[in-house]
Amino acid sequence: MRAESANYSGVRRMKIKLNGRKVGNRCIASYFQNRAYFTKKGLTKRTVLHELYHHLVCSKGLELPVRAEEKEADQYSRSFPTKPY
């Protein structure tokens, strides 16, 4: 995420860590305290957008049930086109 997009959304930039130790078993990515941790396999556009949604929710101070937040994060990541035109 570039500085311009962070200014646009009004939140701090999310830090991305590749092969972070915070990624649990059978997970490809996780978000914790302004940092997104990814495995090499999990560093895809859709996964980054999914974790970005968690960052936006956390930064704005919203409190959602875990299942609802996961469902909305999936919908958010799917709402972007997969191929540029």
Secondary structure as GFF3:
##gff-version 3
##sequence-region A 1 85
A	DSSP	alpha_helix	3	9	.	.	.	ID=ss1
A	DSSP	beta_strand	15	18	.	.	.	ID=ss2
A	DSSP	beta_strand	29	32	.	.	.	ID=ss3
A	DSSP	beta_strand	35	38	.	.	.	ID=ss4
A	DSSP	alpha_helix	45	59	.	.	.	ID=ss5
A	DSSP	alpha_helix	66	78	.	.	.	ID=ss6
###
